[in-house]
């Protein structure tokens, strides 16, 4: 099946807004409506739809942000698969696609994300992809994880 990471435009915004976060995950991530509003204000955020064929099955938002040490960090800031498409391997599949996309877009050697410490399923997924806790907390109190990207093997 053809899959794609698509920019969100006027043509697909309404479809993206219908994506649903599972009830047991709603405390871990903002709604697509909140994310898109945030991206309107802060243009460093790049929201994208995750598509399987012509169907939106997930959402992500990423960007490059300055760090206190004057370096820039690439963040996978938001990521979820619609509740109707979970438990089909899509979380793993699209996480790899997003990692590859971020490396191609930014040429980065590190990818950062943050996660609540009780979001055990997400933590396990991220650990399986080589993300490790770096001891930092983000501005919302979430634990920061980082993946060192290897040129030959992004997984």
N, CA, C and O atoms as a GROMACS GRO file, in nm:
protein
  620
    1UNK      N    1   0.084  -0.119   0.000
    1UNK     CA    2   0.000   0.000   0.000
    1UNK      C    3   0.088   0.124   0.000
    1UNK      O    4   0.188   0.130   0.071
    2UNK      N    5   0.051   0.222  -0.078
    2UNK     CA    6   0.124   0.348  -0.088
    2UNK      C    7   0.104   0.429   0.041
    2UNK      O    8  -0.008   0.447   0.088
    3UNK      N    9   0.215   0.475   0.098
    3UNK     CA   10   0.208   0.559   0.218
    3UNK      C   11   0.282   0.689   0.192
    3UNK      O   12   0.370   0.696   0.106
    4UNK      N   13   0.244   0.792   0.267
    4UNK     CA   14   0.301   0.923   0.242
    4UNK      C   15   0.290   1.010   0.366
    4UNK      O   16   0.196   0.999   0.443
    5UNK      N   17   0.390   1.097   0.383
    5UNK     CA   18   0.384   1.205   0.482
    5UNK      C   19   0.347   1.329   0.402
    5UNK      O   20   0.423   1.374   0.316
    6UNK      N   21   0.229   1.386   0.432
    6UNK     CA   22   0.179   1.499   0.353
    6UNK      C   23   0.171   1.626   0.437
    6UNK      O   24   0.133   1.622   0.554
    7UNK      N   25   0.208   1.737   0.376
    7UNK     CA   26   0.184   1.866   0.438
    7UNK      C   27   0.035   1.885   0.458
    7UNK      O   28  -0.046   1.831   0.383
    8UNK      N   29   0.000   1.961   0.559
    8UNK     CA   30  -0.141   1.992   0.583
    8UNK      C   31  -0.172   2.125   0.514
    8UNK      O   32  -0.108   2.227   0.539
    9UNK      N   33  -0.273   2.119   0.428
    9UNK     CA   34  -0.315   2.236   0.350
    9UNK      C   35  -0.466   2.253   0.367
    9UNK      O   36  -0.531   2.177   0.438
   10UNK      N   37  -0.519   2.354   0.300
   10UNK     CA   38  -0.664   2.375   0.302
   10UNK      C   39  -0.738   2.253   0.246
   10UNK      O   40  -0.854   2.230   0.280
   11UNK      N   41  -0.672   2.176   0.160
   11UNK     CA   42  -0.737   2.061   0.096
   11UNK      C   43  -0.754   1.943   0.190
   11UNK      O   44  -0.847   1.865   0.172
   12UNK      N   45  -0.666   1.927   0.289
   12UNK     CA   46  -0.678   1.810   0.376
   12UNK      C   47  -0.691   1.846   0.524
   12UNK      O   48  -0.694   1.756   0.608
   13UNK      N   49  -0.700   1.973   0.556
   13UNK     CA   50  -0.708   2.014   0.697
   13UNK      C   51  -0.828   1.953   0.768
   13UNK      O   52  -0.816   1.904   0.880
   14UNK      N   53  -0.945   1.956   0.705
   14UNK     CA   54  -1.066   1.902   0.769
   14UNK      C   55  -1.051   1.753   0.798
   14UNK      O   56  -1.094   1.706   0.903
   15UNK      N   57  -0.991   1.680   0.705
   15UNK     CA   58  -0.969   1.537   0.727
   15UNK      C   59  -0.876   1.515   0.846
   15UNK      O   60  -0.899   1.426   0.928
   16UNK      N   61  -0.770   1.594   0.855
   16UNK     CA   62  -0.676   1.582   0.966
   16UNK      C   63  -0.746   1.611   1.098
   16UNK      O   64  -0.718   1.547   1.199
   17UNK      N   65  -0.836   1.708   1.098
   17UNK     CA   66  -0.908   1.743   1.221
   17UNK      C   67  -1.001   1.632   1.268
   17UNK      O   68  -1.044   1.634   1.384
   18UNK      N   69  -1.034   1.536   1.182
   18UNK     CA   70  -1.120   1.424   1.224
   18UNK      C   71  -1.042   1.310   1.288
   18UNK      O   72  -1.102   1.217   1.341
   19UNK      N   73  -0.909   1.316   1.283
   19UNK     CA   74  -0.830   1.210   1.347
   19UNK      C   75  -0.860   1.208   1.496
   19UNK      O   76  -0.874   1.313   1.560
   20UNK      N   77  -0.868   1.086   1.551
   20UNK     CA   78  -0.908   1.072   1.691
   20UNK      C   79  -0.796   1.009   1.774
   20UNK      O   80  -0.734   0.910   1.734
   21UNK      N   81  -0.774   1.070   1.887
   21UNK     CA   82  -0.679   1.016   1.985
   21UNK      C   83  -0.757   0.920   2.075
   21UNK      O   84  -0.865   0.954   2.122
   22UNK      N   85  -0.702   0.801   2.098
   22UNK     CA   86  -0.769   0.704   2.184
   22UNK      C   87  -0.790   0.763   2.324
   22UNK      O   88  -0.709   0.842   2.372
   23UNK      N   89  -0.901   0.724   2.387
   23UNK     CA   90  -0.934   0.779   2.519
   23UNK      C   91  -0.820   0.766   2.619
   23UNK      O   92  -0.792   0.858   2.695
   24UNK      N   93  -0.754   0.649   2.618
   24UNK     CA   94  -0.647   0.626   2.716
   24UNK      C   95  -0.517   0.697   2.680
   24UNK      O   96  -0.418   0.684   2.753
   25UNK      N   97  -0.515   0.772   2.570
   25UNK     CA   98  -0.396   0.846   2.528
   25UNK      C   99  -0.416   0.997   2.530
   25UNK      O  100  -0.322   1.072   2.504
   26UNK      N  101  -0.537   1.042   2.560
   26UNK     CA  102  -0.567   1.185   2.547
   26UNK      C  103  -0.489   1.273   2.643
   26UNK      O  104  -0.468   1.391   2.614
   27UNK      N  105  -0.446   1.220   2.756
   27UNK     CA  106  -0.367   1.301   2.850
   27UNK      C  107  -0.222   1.316   2.806
   27UNK      O  108  -0.147   1.392   2.866
   28UNK      N  109  -0.182   1.243   2.701
   28UNK     CA  110  -0.042   1.242   2.659
   28UNK      C  111  -0.012   1.335   2.542
   28UNK      O  112   0.104   1.366   2.517
   29UNK      N  113  -0.114   1.379   2.470
   29UNK     CA  114  -0.089   1.459   2.349
   29UNK      C  115  -0.206   1.554   2.324
   29UNK      O  116  -0.320   1.525   2.358
   30UNK      N  117  -0.175   1.666   2.265
   30UNK     CA  118  -0.276   1.764   2.230
   30UNK      C  119  -0.354   1.716   2.108
   30UNK      O  120  -0.306   1.635   2.030
   31UNK      N  121  -0.477   1.767   2.094
   31UNK     CA  122  -0.559   1.734   1.977
   31UNK      C  123  -0.498   1.796   1.852
   31UNK      O  124  -0.416   1.888   1.860
   32UNK      N  125  -0.539   1.745   1.737
   32UNK     CA  126  -0.489   1.804   1.612
   32UNK      C  127  -0.533   1.950   1.601
   32UNK      O  128  -0.459   2.032   1.546
   33UNK      N  129  -0.650   1.982   1.651
   33UNK     CA  130  -0.697   2.121   1.650
   33UNK      C  131  -0.601   2.211   1.727
   33UNK      O  132  -0.564   2.318   1.679
   34UNK      N  133  -0.561   2.168   1.846
   34UNK     CA  134  -0.465   2.246   1.926
   34UNK      C  135  -0.330   2.255   1.856
   34UNK      O  136  -0.267   2.361   1.855
   35UNK      N  137  -0.285   2.144   1.798
   35UNK     CA  138  -0.155   2.142   1.731
   35UNK      C  139  -0.154   2.237   1.612
   35UNK      O  140  -0.058   2.313   1.594
   36UNK      N  141  -0.259   2.234   1.531
   36UNK     CA  142  -0.264   2.320   1.413
   36UNK      C  143  -0.272   2.468   1.454
   36UNK      O  144  -0.213   2.554   1.388
   37UNK      N  145  -0.343   2.496   1.562
   37UNK     CA  146  -0.349   2.634   1.611
   37UNK      C  147  -0.210   2.679   1.657
   37UNK      O  148  -0.170   2.792   1.631
   38UNK      N  149  -0.139   2.591   1.725
   38UNK     CA  150  -0.003   2.623   1.770
   38UNK      C  151   0.090   2.646   1.651
   38UNK      O  152   0.174   2.736   1.654
   39UNK      N  153   0.075   2.565   1.547
   39UNK     CA  154   0.160   2.578   1.428
   39UNK      C  155   0.129   2.708   1.352
   39UNK      O  156   0.216   2.762   1.284
   40UNK      N  157   0.007   2.756   1.362
   40UNK     CA  158  -0.028   2.884   1.299
   40UNK      C  159   0.046   2.999   1.367
   40UNK      O  160   0.086   3.095   1.302
   41UNK      N  161   0.064   2.989   1.498
   41UNK     CA  162   0.131   3.094   1.576
   41UNK      C  163   0.282   3.083   1.564
   41UNK      O  164   0.351   3.184   1.544
   42UNK      N  165   0.334   2.961   1.575
   42UNK     CA  166   0.479   2.938   1.572
   42UNK      C  167   0.513   2.861   1.445
   42UNK      O  168   0.495   2.740   1.438
   43UNK      N  169   0.562   2.932   1.345
   43UNK     CA  170   0.586   2.874   1.212
   43UNK      C  171   0.702   2.775   1.211
   43UNK      O  172   0.727   2.711   1.108
   44UNK      N  173   0.774   2.762   1.322
   44UNK     CA  174   0.880   2.659   1.327
   44UNK      C  175   0.819   2.520   1.332
   44UNK      O  176   0.884   2.423   1.293
   45UNK      N  177   0.696   2.508   1.380
   45UNK     CA  178   0.626   2.380   1.382
   45UNK      C  179   0.579   2.345   1.242
   45UNK      O  180   0.522   2.429   1.172
   46UNK      N  181   0.603   2.222   1.202
   46UNK     CA  182   0.556   2.173   1.072
   46UNK      C  183   0.463   2.055   1.098
   46UNK      O  184   0.509   1.945   1.130
   47UNK      N  185   0.331   2.076   1.084
   47UNK     CA  186   0.237   1.965   1.103
   47UNK      C  187   0.220   1.887   0.973
   47UNK      O  188   0.217   1.945   0.864
   48UNK      N  189   0.210   1.755   0.985
   48UNK     CA  190   0.193   1.669   0.868
   48UNK      C  191   0.090   1.561   0.896
   48UNK      O  192   0.071   1.518   1.010
   49UNK      N  193   0.025   1.518   0.789
   49UNK     CA  194  -0.064   1.404   0.796
   49UNK      C  195   0.009   1.279   0.752
   49UNK      O  196   0.092   1.283   0.661
   50UNK      N  197  -0.023   1.170   0.816
   50UNK     CA  198   0.035   1.040   0.781
   50UNK      C  199  -0.072   0.963   0.705
   50UNK      O  200  -0.179   0.933   0.759
   51UNK      N  201  -0.042   0.930   0.580
   51UNK     CA  202  -0.142   0.873   0.491
   51UNK      C  203  -0.107   0.731   0.450
   51UNK      O  204   0.009   0.696   0.426
   52UNK      N  205  -0.212   0.649   0.442
   52UNK     CA  206  -0.204   0.516   0.382
   52UNK      C  207  -0.303   0.520   0.267
   52UNK      O  208  -0.424   0.523   0.288
   53UNK      N  209  -0.250   0.519   0.146
   53UNK     CA  210  -0.337   0.545   0.031
   53UNK      C  211  -0.387   0.688   0.040
   53UNK      O  212  -0.308   0.780   0.060
   54UNK      N  213  -0.516   0.705   0.026
   54UNK     CA  214  -0.576   0.839   0.037
   54UNK      C  215  -0.640   0.863   0.173
   54UNK      O  216  -0.716   0.958   0.189
   55UNK      N  217  -0.609   0.778   0.270
   55UNK     CA  218  -0.670   0.789   0.402
   55UNK      C  219  -0.569   0.840   0.504
   55UNK      O  220  -0.460   0.785   0.517
   56UNK      N  221  -0.605   0.945   0.575
   56UNK     CA  222  -0.522   0.994   0.685
   56UNK      C  223  -0.536   0.897   0.801
   56UNK      O  224  -0.646   0.872   0.849
   57UNK      N  225  -0.422   0.843   0.847
   57UNK     CA  226  -0.424   0.747   0.958
   57UNK      C  227  -0.349   0.798   1.080
   57UNK      O  228  -0.351   0.734   1.185
   58UNK      N  229  -0.283   0.913   1.068
   58UNK     CA  230  -0.208   0.965   1.181
   58UNK      C  231  -0.165   1.108   1.158
   58UNK      O  232  -0.192   1.169   1.054
   59UNK      N  233  -0.096   1.160   1.258
   59UNK     CA  234  -0.055   1.300   1.260
   59UNK      C  235   0.081   1.312   1.326
   59UNK      O  236   0.113   1.236   1.419
   60UNK      N  237   0.160   1.405   1.279
   60UNK     CA  238   0.287   1.436   1.345
   60UNK      C  239   0.314   1.585   1.329
   60UNK      O  240   0.261   1.650   1.239
   61UNK      N  241   0.396   1.637   1.417
   61UNK     CA  242   0.439   1.775   1.407
   61UNK      C  243   0.585   1.780   1.451
   61UNK      O  244   0.621   1.724   1.555
   62UNK      N  245   0.667   1.845   1.372
   62UNK     CA  246   0.810   1.850   1.401
   62UNK      C  247   0.864   1.988   1.371
   62UNK      O  248   0.793   2.074   1.319
   63UNK      N  249   0.990   2.008   1.404
   63UNK     CA  250   1.053   2.135   1.372
   63UNK      C  251   1.193   2.143   1.431
   63UNK      O  252   1.236   2.056   1.506
   64UNK      N  253   1.262   2.250   1.395
   64UNK     CA  254   1.396   2.275   1.448
   64UNK      C  255   1.386   2.396   1.541
   64UNK      O  256   1.334   2.501   1.505
   65UNK      N  257   1.439   2.378   1.662
   65UNK     CA  258   1.426   2.480   1.765
   65UNK      C  259   1.561   2.507   1.830
   65UNK      O  260   1.642   2.416   1.844
   66UNK      N  261   1.586   2.632   1.869
   66UNK     CA  262   1.712   2.664   1.937
   66UNK      C  263   1.716   2.601   2.075
   66UNK      O  264   1.613   2.580   2.139
   67UNK      N  265   1.837   2.571   2.120
   67UNK     CA  266   1.858   2.516   2.253
   67UNK      C  267   1.941   2.617   2.332
   67UNK      O  268   2.001   2.707   2.275
   68UNK      N  269   1.943   2.601   2.464
   68UNK     CA  270   2.013   2.697   2.550
   68UNK      C  271   2.162   2.709   2.519
   68UNK      O  272   2.223   2.812   2.547
   69UNK      N  273   2.220   2.605   2.461
   69UNK     CA  274   2.364   2.609   2.430
   69UNK      C  275   2.390   2.670   2.291
   69UNK      O  276   2.500   2.656   2.238
   70UNK      N  277   2.290   2.736   2.234
   70UNK     CA  278   2.298   2.800   2.102
   70UNK      C  279   2.305   2.702   1.986
   70UNK      O  280   2.330   2.742   1.872
   71UNK      N  281   2.282   2.575   2.013
   71UNK     CA  282   2.270   2.479   1.904
   71UNK      C  283   2.123   2.472   1.863
   71UNK      O  284   2.037   2.531   1.929
   72UNK      N  285   2.095   2.403   1.756
   72UNK     CA  286   1.956   2.382   1.713
   72UNK      C  287   1.924   2.234   1.727
   72UNK      O  288   2.006   2.148   1.695
   73UNK      N  289   1.805   2.207   1.774
   73UNK     CA  290   1.761   2.069   1.792
   73UNK      C  291   1.640   2.041   1.703
   73UNK      O  292   1.549   2.122   1.691
   74UNK      N  293   1.643   1.924   1.641
   74UNK     CA  294   1.529   1.878   1.562
   74UNK      C  295   1.440   1.796   1.656
   74UNK      O  296   1.484   1.699   1.718
   75UNK      N  297   1.314   1.838   1.664
   75UNK     CA  298   1.218   1.774   1.754
   75UNK      C  299   1.106   1.708   1.675
   75UNK      O  300   1.047   1.768   1.584
   76UNK      N  301   1.076   1.583   1.711
   76UNK     CA  302   0.950   1.520   1.672
   76UNK      C  303   0.857   1.552   1.788
   76UNK      O  304   0.852   1.480   1.888
   77UNK      N  305   0.783   1.660   1.773
   77UNK     CA  306   0.712   1.718   1.886
   77UNK      C  307   0.579   1.650   1.916
   77UNK      O  308   0.541   1.637   2.032
   78UNK      N  309   0.509   1.606   1.814
   78UNK     CA  310   0.380   1.537   1.832
   78UNK      C  311   0.376   1.420   1.736
   78UNK      O  312   0.427   1.426   1.624
   79UNK      N  313   0.313   1.312   1.781
   79UNK     CA  314   0.302   1.194   1.695
   79UNK      C  315   0.193   1.104   1.749
   79UNK      O  316   0.196   1.064   1.865
   80UNK      N  317   0.097   1.071   1.665
   80UNK     CA  318   0.000   0.970   1.703
   80UNK      C  319  -0.063   0.906   1.580
   80UNK      O  320  -0.068   0.965   1.472
   81UNK      N  321  -0.111   0.784   1.601
   81UNK     CA  322  -0.188   0.712   1.501
   81UNK      C  323  -0.334   0.717   1.548
   81UNK      O  324  -0.363   0.693   1.665
   82UNK      N  325  -0.424   0.747   1.456
   82UNK     CA  326  -0.567   0.751   1.487
   82UNK      C  327  -0.608   0.621   1.554
   82UNK      O  328  -0.561   0.513   1.518
   83UNK      N  329  -0.697   0.633   1.653
   83UNK     CA  330  -0.738   0.515   1.730
   83UNK      C  331  -0.795   0.404   1.642
   83UNK      O  332  -0.785   0.287   1.678
   84UNK      N  333  -0.854   0.438   1.529
   84UNK     CA  334  -0.914   0.338   1.440
   84UNK      C  335  -0.809   0.255   1.366
   84UNK      O  336  -0.841   0.150   1.311
   85UNK      N  337  -0.684   0.302   1.365
   85UNK     CA  338  -0.579   0.234   1.288
   85UNK      C  339  -0.466   0.183   1.377
   85UNK      O  340  -0.361   0.142   1.327
   86UNK      N  341  -0.487   0.184   1.508
   86UNK     CA  342  -0.383   0.135   1.598
   86UNK      C  343  -0.382  -0.018   1.600
   86UNK      O  344  -0.477  -0.083   1.557
   87UNK      N  345  -0.272  -0.073   1.652
   87UNK     CA  346  -0.252  -0.218   1.666
   87UNK      C  347  -0.243  -0.288   1.531
   87UNK      O  348  -0.283  -0.404   1.518
   88UNK      N  349  -0.191  -0.217   1.431
   88UNK     CA  350  -0.171  -0.274   1.297
   88UNK      C  351  -0.027  -0.256   1.251
   88UNK      O  352   0.004  -0.279   1.134
   89UNK      N  353   0.062  -0.215   1.343
   89UNK     CA  354   0.202  -0.194   1.307
   89UNK      C  355   0.231  -0.057   1.248
   89UNK      O  356   0.345  -0.029   1.211
   90UNK      N  357   0.130   0.029   1.239
   90UNK     CA  358   0.150   0.160   1.177
   90UNK      C  359   0.232   0.254   1.264
   90UNK      O  360   0.304   0.338   1.211
   91UNK      N  361   0.224   0.240   1.396
   91UNK     CA  362   0.305   0.325   1.484
   91UNK      C  363   0.453   0.306   1.457
   91UNK      O  364   0.528   0.403   1.448
   92UNK      N  365   0.494   0.181   1.445
   92UNK     CA  366   0.635   0.150   1.414
   92UNK      C  367   0.670   0.197   1.273
   92UNK      O  368   0.773   0.261   1.251
   93UNK      N  369   0.583   0.165   1.179
   93UNK     CA  370   0.610   0.198   1.040
   93UNK      C  371   0.630   0.348   1.022
   93UNK      O  372   0.729   0.392   0.964
   94UNK      N  373   0.535   0.427   1.070
   94UNK     CA  374   0.544   0.572   1.048
   94UNK      C  375   0.651   0.637   1.133
   94UNK      O  376   0.705   0.741   1.094
   95UNK      N  377   0.685   0.580   1.248
   95UNK     CA  378   0.796   0.637   1.325
   95UNK      C  379   0.924   0.626   1.244
   95UNK      O  380   1.002   0.721   1.239
   96UNK      N  381   0.946   0.512   1.180
   96UNK     CA  382   1.065   0.499   1.095
   96UNK      C  383   1.060   0.595   0.977
   96UNK      O  384   1.160   0.656   0.941
   97UNK      N  385   0.941   0.610   0.917
   97UNK     CA  386   0.927   0.704   0.805
   97UNK      C  387   0.958   0.847   0.850
   97UNK      O  388   1.023   0.922   0.779
   98UNK      N  389   0.910   0.883   0.968
   98UNK     CA  390   0.935   1.018   1.020
   98UNK      C  391   1.082   1.040   1.052
   98UNK      O  392   1.136   1.146   1.024
   99UNK      N  393   1.147   0.940   1.111
   99UNK     CA  394   1.291   0.951   1.138
   99UNK      C  395   1.366   0.975   1.007
   99UNK      O  396   1.448   1.065   0.998
  100UNK      N  397   1.336   0.893   0.907
  100UNK     CA  398   1.401   0.909   0.776
  100UNK      C  399   1.373   1.047   0.717
  100UNK      O  400   1.462   1.111   0.661
  101UNK      N  401   1.250   1.093   0.730
  101UNK     CA  402   1.209   1.223   0.677
  101UNK      C  403   1.284   1.337   0.748
  101UNK      O  404   1.329   1.431   0.682
  102UNK      N  405   1.297   1.328   0.879
  102UNK     CA  406   1.367   1.433   0.954
  102UNK      C  407   1.515   1.437   0.918
  102UNK      O  408   1.573   1.544   0.903
  103UNK      N  409   1.576   1.320   0.903
  103UNK     CA  410   1.717   1.314   0.864
  103UNK      C  411   1.735   1.374   0.724
  103UNK      O  412   1.828   1.451   0.701
  104UNK      N  413   1.645   1.339   0.632
  104UNK     CA  414   1.655   1.392   0.495
  104UNK      C  415   1.629   1.542   0.491
  104UNK      O  416   1.694   1.615   0.415
  105UNK      N  417   1.536   1.589   0.572
  105UNK     CA  418   1.498   1.731   0.571
  105UNK      C  419   1.604   1.818   0.637
  105UNK      O  420   1.639   1.924   0.585
  106UNK      N  421   1.655   1.774   0.752
  106UNK     CA  422   1.743   1.859   0.832
  106UNK      C  423   1.889   1.816   0.832
  106UNK      O  424   1.976   1.892   0.875
  107UNK      N  425   1.918   1.695   0.784
  107UNK     CA  426   2.055   1.646   0.791
  107UNK      C  427   2.104   1.633   0.934
  107UNK      O  428   2.223   1.649   0.962
  108UNK      N  429   2.012   1.605   1.025
  108UNK     CA  430   2.044   1.604   1.168
  108UNK      C  431   2.112   1.475   1.211
  108UNK      O  432   2.099   1.371   1.147
  109UNK      N  433   2.186   1.485   1.320
  109UNK     CA  434   2.250   1.369   1.380
  109UNK      C  435   2.177   1.323   1.506
  109UNK      O  436   2.200   1.212   1.554
  110UNK      N  437   2.090   1.409   1.558
  110UNK     CA  438   2.011   1.376   1.677
  110UNK      C  439   1.867   1.418   1.653
  110UNK      O  440   1.840   1.521   1.591
  111UNK      N  441   1.775   1.336   1.703
  111UNK     CA  442   1.633   1.370   1.700
  111UNK      C  443   1.583   1.364   1.843
  111UNK      O  444   1.609   1.268   1.916
  112UNK      N  445   1.511   1.468   1.882
  112UNK     CA  446   1.461   1.479   2.019
  112UNK      C  447   1.309   1.465   2.020
  112UNK      O  448   1.241   1.499   1.923
  113UNK      N  449   1.258   1.413   2.131
  113UNK     CA  450   1.116   1.412   2.158
  113UNK      C  451   1.099   1.413   2.309
  113UNK      O  452   1.195   1.392   2.383
  114UNK      N  453   0.977   1.436   2.353
  114UNK     CA  454   0.952   1.431   2.497
  114UNK      C  455   0.828   1.347   2.520
  114UNK      O  456   0.741   1.335   2.435
  115UNK      N  457   0.824   1.288   2.640
  115UNK     CA  458   0.718   1.192   2.670
  115UNK      C  459   0.690   1.196   2.820
  115UNK      O  460   0.780   1.213   2.902
  116UNK      N  461   0.562   1.181   2.854
  116UNK     CA  462   0.526   1.168   2.995
  116UNK      C  463   0.574   1.034   3.046
  116UNK      O  464   0.566   0.934   2.974
  117UNK      N  465   0.624   1.030   3.169
  117UNK     CA  466   0.684   0.906   3.218
  117UNK      C  467   0.583   0.795   3.241
  117UNK      O  468   0.623   0.680   3.262
  118UNK      N  469   0.453   0.824   3.238
  118UNK     CA  470   0.354   0.717   3.251
  118UNK      C  471   0.297   0.674   3.115
  118UNK      O  472   0.203   0.594   3.110
  119UNK      N  473   0.352   0.725   3.007
  119UNK     CA  474   0.311   0.684   2.872
  119UNK      C  475   0.399   0.566   2.830
  119UNK      O  476   0.485   0.577   2.742
  120UNK      N  477   0.375   0.453   2.896
  120UNK     CA  478   0.465   0.338   2.884
  120UNK      C  479   0.471   0.280   2.744
  120UNK      O  480   0.578   0.238   2.699
  121UNK      N  481   0.358   0.277   2.673
  121UNK     CA  482   0.358   0.221   2.538
  121UNK      C  483   0.446   0.305   2.445
  121UNK      O  484   0.524   0.251   2.367
  122UNK      N  485   0.434   0.437   2.454
  122UNK     CA  486   0.516   0.524   2.370
  122UNK      C  487   0.664   0.511   2.406
  122UNK      O  488   0.749   0.505   2.318
  123UNK      N  489   0.693   0.507   2.535
  123UNK     CA  490   0.833   0.494   2.578
  123UNK      C  491   0.894   0.367   2.521
  123UNK      O  492   1.007   0.369   2.471
  124UNK      N  493   0.820   0.257   2.526
  124UNK     CA  494   0.873   0.130   2.473
  124UNK      C  495   0.895   0.140   2.323
  124UNK      O  496   0.997   0.094   2.272
  125UNK      N  497   0.800   0.200   2.251
  125UNK     CA  498   0.816   0.218   2.107
  125UNK      C  499   0.942   0.299   2.078
  125UNK      O  500   1.023   0.260   1.995
  126UNK      N  501   0.957   0.411   2.146
  126UNK     CA  502   1.073   0.497   2.121
  126UNK      C  503   1.204   0.428   2.157
  126UNK      O  504   1.303   0.441   2.085
  127UNK      N  505   1.205   0.354   2.267
  127UNK     CA  506   1.326   0.279   2.304
  127UNK      C  507   1.362   0.176   2.197
  127UNK      O  508   1.479   0.156   2.166
  128UNK      N  509   1.260   0.111   2.141
  128UNK     CA  510   1.284   0.012   2.035
  128UNK      C  511   1.349   0.075   1.912
  128UNK      O  512   1.413   0.006   1.833
  129UNK      N  513   1.332   0.205   1.896
  129UNK     CA  514   1.391   0.277   1.783
  129UNK      C  515   1.519   0.350   1.820
  129UNK      O  516   1.570   0.430   1.742
  130UNK      N  517   1.572   0.322   1.939
  130UNK     CA  518   1.701   0.378   1.977
  130UNK      C  519   1.696   0.509   2.052
  130UNK      O  520   1.801   0.568   2.079
  131UNK      N  521   1.578   0.556   2.088
  131UNK     CA  522   1.569   0.677   2.170
  131UNK      C  523   1.603   0.642   2.314
  131UNK      O  524   1.563   0.537   2.365
  132UNK      N  525   1.677   0.729   2.380
  132UNK     CA  526   1.714   0.710   2.521
  132UNK      C  527   1.686   0.841   2.596
  132UNK      O  528   1.693   0.949   2.539
  133UNK      N  529   1.655   0.827   2.724
  133UNK     CA  530   1.636   0.946   2.808
  133UNK      C  531   1.770   1.015   2.826
  133UNK      O  532   1.873   0.950   2.847
  134UNK      N  533   1.770   1.148   2.819
  134UNK     CA  534   1.895   1.222   2.835
  134UNK      C  535   1.902   1.299   2.968
  134UNK      O  536   1.995   1.376   2.990
  135UNK      N  537   1.804   1.279   3.055
  135UNK     CA  538   1.805   1.343   3.185
  135UNK      C  539   1.740   1.480   3.189
  135UNK      O  540   1.728   1.539   3.297
  136UNK      N  541   1.698   1.533   3.074
  136UNK     CA  542   1.635   1.665   3.069
  136UNK      C  543   1.483   1.654   3.080
  136UNK      O  544   1.425   1.548   3.054
  137UNK      N  545   1.422   1.764   3.118
  137UNK     CA  546   1.276   1.778   3.114
  137UNK      C  547   1.244   1.894   3.021
  137UNK      O  548   1.317   1.992   3.015
  138UNK      N  549   1.132   1.882   2.947
  138UNK     CA  550   1.092   1.995   2.864
  138UNK      C  551   1.014   2.095   2.948
  138UNK      O  552   0.999   2.077   3.069
  139UNK      N  553   0.964   2.200   2.884
  139UNK     CA  554   0.896   2.305   2.960
  139UNK      C  555   0.761   2.264   3.016
  139UNK      O  556   0.700   2.340   3.093
  140UNK      N  557   0.712   2.145   2.979
  140UNK     CA  558   0.587   2.093   3.035
  140UNK      C  559   0.612   1.983   3.138
  140UNK      O  560   0.518   1.923   3.190
  141UNK      N  561   0.739   1.957   3.167
  141UNK     CA  562   0.773   1.854   3.264
  141UNK      C  563   0.784   1.715   3.206
  141UNK      O  564   0.799   1.617   3.280
  142UNK      N  565   0.777   1.703   3.074
  142UNK     CA  566   0.793   1.573   3.010
  142UNK      C  567   0.941   1.538   3.001
  142UNK      O  568   1.027   1.626   2.990
  143UNK      N  569   0.970   1.408   3.007
  143UNK     CA  570   1.109   1.362   2.997
  143UNK      C  571   1.154   1.365   2.851
  143UNK      O  572   1.082   1.322   2.761
  144UNK      N  573   1.274   1.416   2.830
  144UNK     CA  574   1.330   1.427   2.695
  144UNK      C  575   1.404   1.299   2.659
  144UNK      O  576   1.481   1.245   2.738
  145UNK      N  577   1.379   1.251   2.537
  145UNK     CA  578   1.451   1.138   2.481
  145UNK      C  579   1.523   1.185   2.356
  145UNK      O  580   1.477   1.276   2.287
  146UNK      N  581   1.637   1.122   2.326
  146UNK     CA  582   1.713   1.159   2.207
  146UNK      C  583   1.755   1.031   2.134
  146UNK      O  584   1.787   0.930   2.196
  147UNK      N  585   1.756   1.039   2.004
  147UNK     CA  586   1.807   0.930   1.920
  147UNK      C  587   1.925   0.984   1.843
  147UNK      O  588   1.916   1.087   1.775
  148UNK      N  589   2.036   0.915   1.853
  148UNK     CA  590   2.153   0.947   1.771
  148UNK      C  591   2.134   0.875   1.639
  148UNK      O  592   2.119   0.753   1.635
  149UNK      N  593   2.134   0.951   1.532
  149UNK     CA  594   2.108   0.896   1.400
  149UNK      C  595   2.239   0.852   1.337
  149UNK      O  596   2.336   0.929   1.332
  150UNK      N  597   2.242   0.730   1.291
  150UNK     CA  598   2.358   0.678   1.220
  150UNK      C  599   2.330   0.687   1.071
  150UNK      O  600   2.220   0.654   1.027
  151UNK      N  601   2.427   0.731   0.996
  151UNK     CA  602   2.406   0.755   0.852
  151UNK      C  603   2.358   0.633   0.776
  151UNK      O  604   2.279   0.645   0.683
  152UNK      N  605   2.405   0.516   0.815
  152UNK     CA  606   2.372   0.396   0.738
  152UNK      C  607   2.251   0.322   0.792
  152UNK      O  608   2.192   0.240   0.721
  153UNK      N  609   2.213   0.350   0.916
  153UNK     CA  610   2.105   0.274   0.978
  153UNK      C  611   2.026   0.367   1.068
  153UNK      O  612   2.067   0.396   1.180
  154UNK      N  613   1.912   0.414   1.019
  154UNK     CA  614   1.830   0.506   1.098
  154UNK      C  615   1.745   0.436   1.201
  154UNK      O  616   1.680   0.503   1.280
  155UNK      N  617   1.743   0.304   1.205
  155UNK     CA  618   1.659   0.231   1.299
  155UNK      C  619   1.734   0.183   1.416
  155UNK      O  620   1.678   0.119   1.504
   0.00000   0.00000   0.00000
